Amino acid sequence: MTYYIAKTVTKTYEEALDAVTEALKGEGFGVLTEIDVRETLKKKLDVDFPKYKILGACNPPLALKALTAENQVGVLLPCNVVVQEHKDGRVEVSAMDPAGAMAMVGNTELDAIATDVRGRLERVLAKL
């Protein structure tokens, strides 16, 4: 089982960040956190790393359903979406595969929720 879904886009890194944020909104997600991996690695380790941001995306109604079904599922939330620029200039957007993550839990109540979230994330990637 794969743990992520991804798409290489024909946008700049900055355009991809804006586009994925808007597409997430269209599917009911907000971005709760934004981690600039490149900036953090430079600051903490003085390492040069390609542009790479992790967006913590959350759809509150679906998060509530998941937390109600399994109170410890919060360790797998929010859904991480990554925007990265590869060394060759390609820009890729990827997202965690919630179906894979929720399968680990072993609670069948989460299956339908994970399928819904995966569908939404697939539509986000398709819009890019």
SVG drawing of the C-alpha trace seen along z (x, -y; Angstrom):
<svg xmlns="http://www.w3.org/2000/svg" viewBox="-18 -32 44 36">
<polyline fill="none" stroke="black" stroke-width="0.4" points="0.0,0.0 1.4,-3.4 1.6,-6.1 1.3,-9.1 -0.3,-10.5 1.6,-13.0 1.6,-15.1 4.3,-16.9 2.9,-20.3 3.8,-22.9 3.9,-25.8 6.6,-27.5 7.1,-26.6 5.3,-29.7 2.4,-29.2 2.0,-25.6 1.9,-26.7 -0.9,-29.2 -2.8,-26.8 -2.7,-23.9 -3.9,-26.2 -6.8,-27.4 -7.7,-23.9 -7.6,-22.6 -10.1,-25.3 -12.4,-24.2 -12.4,-20.7 -13.2,-22.0 -9.6,-22.0 -7.8,-24.8 -4.0,-25.0 -3.3,-24.9 0.5,-24.7 3.2,-25.5 6.7,-24.2 9.4,-25.6 11.9,-22.7 14.5,-24.5 14.5,-27.5 14.6,-25.3 17.5,-23.2 19.4,-26.3 18.9,-27.9 19.5,-24.8 22.1,-22.9 23.4,-25.5 22.4,-23.0 21.3,-24.1 18.1,-22.1 15.7,-22.6 12.5,-24.5 10.2,-22.2 7.1,-23.1 4.9,-20.9 1.3,-22.1 -0.8,-20.7 -4.3,-20.6 -7.4,-19.9 -11.1,-19.4 -12.8,-20.0 -16.0,-18.0 -14.0,-15.0 -11.4,-15.4 -14.2,-15.4 -15.7,-12.2 -12.3,-10.5 -11.6,-11.6 -15.0,-10.5 -14.5,-7.0 -10.9,-6.7 -9.7,-9.3 -6.0,-8.5 -6.2,-9.1 -5.1,-12.7 -1.5,-11.4 -2.1,-11.0 -3.7,-14.4 -3.6,-16.8 -3.2,-15.6 0.3,-16.6 0.6,-18.1 4.1,-18.7 5.2,-21.2 8.7,-20.7 11.0,-21.9 13.4,-19.2 17.0,-19.9 16.1,-19.6 13.5,-22.3 10.4,-20.1 7.7,-21.1 5.8,-18.3 2.8,-18.3 2.2,-15.3 -0.2,-14.4 -0.4,-11.6 -2.7,-8.7 -5.2,-8.7 -6.4,-5.3 -3.0,-3.8 -2.5,-5.7 -6.0,-4.7 -5.6,-1.1 -2.8,-0.9 -5.3,-1.8 -7.6,1.2 -10.8,-0.6 -13.3,0.0 -15.3,-3.1 -12.3,-5.1 -12.4,-3.4 -15.2,-5.5 -13.7,-8.7 -10.3,-7.9 -11.8,-7.1 -13.6,-10.5 -10.5,-12.4 -8.4,-10.6 -11.0,-11.5 -10.8,-15.1 -7.0,-15.1 -7.0,-13.4 -9.3,-16.2 -7.0,-18.8 -4.1,-17.3 -6.2,-17.1 -7.0,-20.8 -3.3,-21.6"/>
</svg>
